[in-house]
Amino acid sequence: MHTKLTIPERLKDLRVSEKRMSLQELSDATGIPSSTLGNYEKDENIDMSLGNLITLANFYNVSTDYLLCRTELRKHKNQSVSDLHLNDDAVQILTDDYYLNCSHMKIFGNS
């Protein structure tokens, strides 16, 4: 069973597991003080500035919604789909190669 991460857990996971960076290395790469980054990874009631949120999302190449644990999709492939206000399951179906191929589907009664 998949457990949903908290924002601090997601931030630490991206830094440690994916980038294999220390707080200081991340600070050097983003310009965000290491003490601020450390607070983001410790406190669930973080008060992150919009600028820092965007900087981290760009650095990790994920959406801000992913960083804020509002979605499990790291990045929406088709930005115009988000304008439709679809839930994550619908977006996943629309961007899944299986459904885009359509060779498995019977269309208009053809076999």
C-alpha atoms as one frame of an Amber mdcrd trajectory, in Angstrom:
protein
   0.000   0.000   0.000   1.268   3.468  -0.885   1.486   6.010   1.915   1.141
   9.671   1.036   4.177  11.721   1.961   4.036  14.964   3.909   5.583  18.092
   2.407   8.739  17.842   4.570   9.102  14.151   3.674   8.687  14.876  -0.031
  11.296  17.647   0.077  13.806  15.478   1.932  13.134  12.506  -0.350  13.830
  14.586  -3.462  17.037  15.977  -1.984  18.453  12.805  -0.411  17.112   9.919
  -2.496  17.037  11.499  -5.932  19.662  14.231  -5.954  21.894  12.738  -3.221
  22.690  16.197  -1.928  23.377  17.713   1.456  21.405  20.746   2.596  24.471
  22.886   1.921  24.806  21.572  -1.640  21.132  22.278  -2.289  21.561  25.729
  -0.801  24.523  26.417  -3.085  22.540  25.208  -6.111  19.352  27.164  -5.351
  20.476  30.201  -3.383  18.090  29.311  -0.552  19.820  29.328   2.873  20.498
  25.818   4.203  18.817  26.711   7.513  15.630  27.614   5.598  15.787  24.386
   3.605  16.301  22.429   6.837  13.231  24.074   8.357  11.183  23.125   5.290
  12.183  19.481   5.799  11.367  19.478   9.531   8.177  21.489   9.962   4.823
  20.433   8.504   3.493  23.948   9.055   6.046  25.549   6.787   5.678  29.087
   5.567   7.470  28.750   2.232   7.724  31.800   0.025   6.332  31.532  -3.479
   9.791  32.292  -4.861  11.377  29.416  -2.933   8.564  27.057  -3.932   9.092
  27.844  -7.617  12.882  27.650  -7.280  12.672  24.171  -5.719  10.076  22.946
  -8.239  12.290  24.103 -11.107  15.406  22.605  -9.532  13.766  19.197  -9.030
  11.885  19.459 -12.354   8.508  18.818 -10.721   5.307  20.821 -10.416   4.601
  22.995  -7.404   1.529  20.821  -6.780   3.816  17.796  -6.509   6.039  19.573
  -3.965   2.957  20.543  -1.964   1.643  16.937  -2.058  -1.488  17.973  -3.928
  -0.745  15.374  -6.620   1.382  12.303  -7.116   2.102  13.280 -10.721   5.535
  14.852 -10.788   4.923  16.929 -13.875   1.924  17.287 -16.140   3.006  16.343
 -19.678   0.347  18.434 -21.387  -0.073  21.791 -19.723  -3.343  22.506 -21.540
  -4.950  19.488 -19.842  -4.660  21.293 -16.506  -6.936  24.013 -17.871  -9.722
  21.403 -17.963  -9.631  21.066 -14.144  -9.489  17.271 -14.298  -8.558  15.126
 -11.324  -5.213  13.305 -11.286  -6.749   9.984 -12.401  -8.278  11.580 -15.495
  -5.010  13.340 -16.344  -3.130  10.039 -15.956  -5.510   8.282 -18.344  -5.234
  11.070 -20.909  -1.435  10.965 -20.838  -1.010   7.175 -20.650   0.604   5.697
 -23.788  -1.758   2.704 -23.552  -4.788   4.940 -24.094  -3.080   7.249 -26.609
  -2.224   4.269 -28.841  -5.883   3.104 -29.012  -4.931  -0.023 -30.987  -6.475
  -2.139 -28.225  -9.885  -0.458 -28.538 -12.813  -1.383 -30.759 -14.020   1.757
 -32.460 -17.461   1.945 -34.060 -17.935  -1.817 -33.814 -14.826  -2.708 -35.862
 -12.919  -5.787 -34.738
